[in-house]
Amino acid sequence: MRREKIDVVLRIAGSALVILGWAVVLNVSASIGGAMSALGDSLAIPFFVRTKAWDVVIMICVLHIVTVHKLAQGLFT
C-alpha cells in the first residue's frame, strides 16, 4: 500500500477514535476516553504533516499535550 493511502487510512481511523473518545469521556470514563482521543490525535498527525497543514498539526499537538497532561494528572492523584 502506498504511503499516501496509509496516511489517509490513519487519518480516518484517528478521526473516528477522537470522536469515540470524546463520547466515552462524556458517558463512560474520562481516562479511557482521553486515552482514545490521544491515540486518535497521534494517528492523524502524519497525514497533516505530509500535506503541510501546519496549523492543524499545531492545533492537534496543543490539544494532545492538554489531554496527556490531564491523563497523567489523573493517574498520579
C-alpha positions as CSV (number, residue, x, y, z in Angstrom):
1,M,0.0,0.0,0.0
2,R,1.3,3.4,-0.9
3,R,2.3,5.8,1.9
4,E,-0.4,8.3,0.9
5,K,-3.1,5.6,1.3
6,I,-1.7,4.6,4.7
7,D,-1.8,8.3,5.8
8,V,-5.4,8.6,4.7
9,V,-6.4,5.4,6.5
10,L,-4.7,6.5,9.7
11,R,-6.3,10.0,9.5
12,I,-9.8,8.4,9.1
13,A,-9.1,6.0,12.0
14,G,-7.7,8.8,14.1
15,S,-10.8,11.0,13.5
16,A,-13.1,8.1,14.4
17,L,-11.1,7.5,17.6
18,V,-11.2,11.2,18.6
19,I,-15.0,11.2,18.2
20,L,-15.5,8.0,20.0
21,G,-13.0,9.1,22.7
22,W,-15.0,12.2,23.5
23,A,-18.2,10.2,23.6
24,V,-16.5,7.9,26.1
25,V,-15.3,10.9,28.1
26,L,-18.8,12.2,28.4
27,N,-20.6,8.9,29.1
28,V,-18.2,6.3,30.5
29,S,-14.7,7.2,31.7
30,A,-12.6,10.3,31.3
31,S,-9.3,8.4,31.4
32,I,-10.3,5.8,28.8
33,G,-11.9,8.4,26.6
34,G,-8.8,10.7,26.9
35,A,-6.5,7.8,26.0
36,M,-8.6,7.1,22.9
37,S,-8.6,10.7,21.9
38,A,-4.8,11.0,22.4
39,L,-4.3,7.9,20.3
40,G,-6.5,9.3,17.6
41,D,-4.6,12.5,17.6
42,S,-1.3,10.6,17.2
43,L,-2.7,8.6,14.3
44,A,-3.9,11.7,12.4
45,I,-0.7,13.8,12.6
46,P,1.3,12.1,9.8
47,F,-1.3,12.9,7.2
48,F,-1.3,16.6,8.1
49,V,2.5,16.8,8.2
50,R,2.6,15.2,4.7
51,T,0.1,17.7,3.3
52,K,1.9,20.6,5.1
53,A,-1.2,21.7,7.1
54,W,1.0,23.1,9.8
55,D,-1.9,24.9,11.5
56,V,-3.7,21.6,12.0
57,V,-0.6,19.9,13.3
58,I,0.0,22.7,15.8
59,M,-3.6,22.6,17.0
60,I,-3.6,18.8,17.3
61,C,-0.3,18.9,19.2
62,V,-1.6,21.5,21.7
63,L,-4.8,19.5,22.3
64,H,-2.7,16.3,22.6
65,I,-0.5,17.9,25.2
66,V,-3.5,19.0,27.2
67,T,-5.1,15.6,27.0
68,V,-1.9,13.8,28.0
69,H,-1.4,16.2,30.9
70,K,-4.9,15.6,32.2
71,L,-4.4,11.8,31.9
72,A,-1.1,12.0,33.8
73,Q,-2.7,14.2,36.4
74,G,-5.5,11.7,36.9
75,L,-3.0,8.8,37.2
76,F,-1.0,10.4,40.0
77,T,-3.7,11.8,42.2
